[in-house]
Amino acid sequence: MSWLRDNLMTLLMALFLSVLTWVIIKSSTPPERAANPLLQPREIADVPVNLMVAPGVTQEIKLLSPEKIKVQVWGLKNVVKSMQADSIQAYVHVERPDMEPGEHRLPIQFHLRDGQAQGTVTALPASGEPANATIKVTWK
């Protein structure tokens, strides 16, 4: 019993720290993984894939595929329900001015045009859709 009395403060501190750690981890769980009835997924078809070329890129860049993609959005029900294909910008960003001529595969990125969706909706390629686009680089 004297061991418990001698170590009571240490045990209470350990309990406090473990509960604090649990609370921090629980609160940092992304909303798309939390079981929340206010969140829902939805697939939006025919989102055009655009090419964004950074200043300084002097090669000719052409997007080969895909021209359109099906996107899965996940977020607040009222926001996701109102989203259309023009609410999402799917794009391939070419920023390296030293790309060699030939075909390259780059990731498709997403930007939500709807201000209400910013920070409340996640966009990813739908299941079975490519995560990368193919571009062709040639010298001008």
C-alpha positions as CSV (number, residue, x, y, z in Angstrom):
1,M,0.0,0.0,0.0
2,S,2.9,2.4,0.7
3,W,4.0,1.9,-3.0
4,L,0.7,3.2,-4.2
5,R,0.8,6.2,-1.8
6,D,4.4,7.0,-2.9
7,N,3.6,6.8,-6.6
8,L,0.1,8.3,-6.6
9,M,1.2,11.5,-8.3
10,T,3.1,9.7,-11.0
11,L,0.1,7.4,-11.7
12,L,-2.3,10.4,-11.8
13,M,0.1,12.2,-14.2
14,A,0.4,9.1,-16.5
15,L,-3.4,8.8,-16.5
16,F,-3.8,12.5,-17.3
17,L,-1.3,12.4,-20.2
18,S,-2.8,9.2,-21.7
19,V,-6.3,10.8,-21.7
20,L,-4.9,14.0,-23.2
21,T,-3.1,12.1,-25.9
22,W,-6.3,10.2,-26.7
23,V,-8.3,13.5,-27.0
24,I,-5.7,15.0,-29.3
25,I,-5.6,12.0,-31.6
26,K,-9.4,11.7,-31.6
27,S,-9.9,15.4,-32.5
28,S,-7.3,15.2,-35.3
29,T,-9.2,12.4,-37.2
30,P,-10.0,13.7,-40.7
31,P,-13.7,14.4,-41.1
32,E,-14.0,11.9,-44.1
33,R,-13.0,9.1,-41.7
34,A,-15.2,10.0,-38.8
35,A,-18.6,8.5,-38.6
36,N,-20.7,11.6,-39.2
37,P,-24.2,11.6,-40.6
38,L,-23.7,15.1,-42.0
39,L,-21.0,13.9,-44.4
40,Q,-21.6,12.0,-47.6
41,P,-19.8,10.8,-50.7
42,R,-20.9,11.6,-54.3
43,E,-19.5,10.9,-57.7
44,I,-19.5,13.6,-60.3
45,A,-18.9,12.5,-63.9
46,D,-17.4,14.3,-66.9
47,V,-15.1,16.7,-65.1
48,P,-12.8,18.1,-67.7
49,V,-9.0,17.7,-67.1
50,N,-7.1,20.9,-67.9
51,L,-3.5,21.5,-68.5
52,M,-1.8,24.2,-66.4
53,V,1.7,25.2,-67.6
54,A,3.9,27.3,-65.4
55,P,5.7,30.4,-66.7
56,G,9.2,29.5,-67.9
57,V,8.1,26.2,-69.5
58,T,9.2,26.7,-73.1
59,Q,8.3,23.2,-74.5
60,E,5.0,22.5,-76.2
61,I,2.8,20.5,-73.9
62,K,-0.2,18.5,-75.0
63,L,-2.6,16.6,-72.7
64,L,-3.1,13.1,-74.2
65,S,-5.4,11.5,-71.7
66,P,-7.8,11.6,-69.9
67,E,-9.9,14.4,-71.3
68,K,-12.5,13.9,-68.6
69,I,-12.6,12.1,-65.3
70,K,-15.2,10.9,-62.8
71,V,-14.5,12.5,-59.4
72,Q,-15.6,11.4,-56.0
73,V,-16.3,14.2,-53.6
74,W,-16.8,13.7,-49.9
75,G,-18.0,16.3,-47.5
76,L,-21.0,18.1,-46.0
77,K,-24.3,16.8,-47.4
78,N,-25.7,20.2,-48.3
79,V,-22.5,21.3,-50.1
80,V,-21.9,18.0,-51.9
81,K,-25.5,17.7,-53.1
82,S,-25.3,21.0,-54.9
83,M,-21.9,20.4,-56.7
84,Q,-21.8,20.0,-60.5
85,A,-18.9,19.1,-62.9
86,D,-18.1,22.8,-63.2
87,S,-17.7,23.1,-59.4
88,I,-14.4,21.1,-59.6
89,Q,-11.3,22.0,-61.6
90,A,-9.2,18.9,-62.4
91,Y,-5.8,19.8,-63.8
92,V,-2.3,18.6,-64.5
93,H,0.3,21.1,-63.4
94,V,3.5,21.2,-65.6
95,E,6.1,23.3,-63.7
96,R,9.4,21.8,-64.8
97,P,11.1,23.8,-67.6
98,D,13.6,21.0,-68.1
99,M,11.3,18.1,-69.1
100,E,12.6,15.9,-71.8
101,P,10.6,15.4,-75.0
102,G,8.3,12.4,-74.9
103,E,5.3,11.2,-72.9
104,H,5.1,11.7,-69.2
105,R,2.6,10.8,-66.5
106,L,1.7,13.5,-63.9
107,P,-0.8,13.4,-61.1
108,I,-4.2,14.9,-61.6
109,Q,-4.9,17.6,-59.0
110,F,-8.2,19.1,-57.9
111,H,-9.3,22.6,-57.0
112,L,-12.9,23.3,-55.8
113,R,-14.3,26.4,-57.4
114,D,-17.2,26.8,-55.0
115,G,-16.1,28.9,-52.1
116,Q,-18.5,27.0,-49.8
117,A,-16.7,23.8,-50.6
118,Q,-13.3,25.0,-49.7
119,G,-12.1,23.2,-46.6
120,T,-15.3,21.2,-46.3
121,V,-15.1,18.9,-49.3
122,T,-12.4,16.4,-50.5
123,A,-12.1,15.5,-54.2
124,L,-10.3,12.4,-55.5
125,P,-10.5,10.3,-58.7
126,A,-13.4,8.0,-58.4
127,S,-12.8,4.2,-58.1
128,G,-11.5,2.9,-61.4
129,E,-10.4,6.3,-62.7
130,P,-6.8,7.2,-63.3
131,A,-4.9,9.2,-60.7
132,N,-2.4,10.4,-63.4
133,A,-2.7,12.0,-66.8
134,T,-0.4,11.4,-69.8
135,I,1.1,14.5,-71.4
136,K,3.3,14.8,-74.5
137,V,6.3,17.2,-74.4
138,T,7.9,18.4,-77.6
139,W,10.4,21.2,-78.4
140,K,8.9,24.3,-80.1
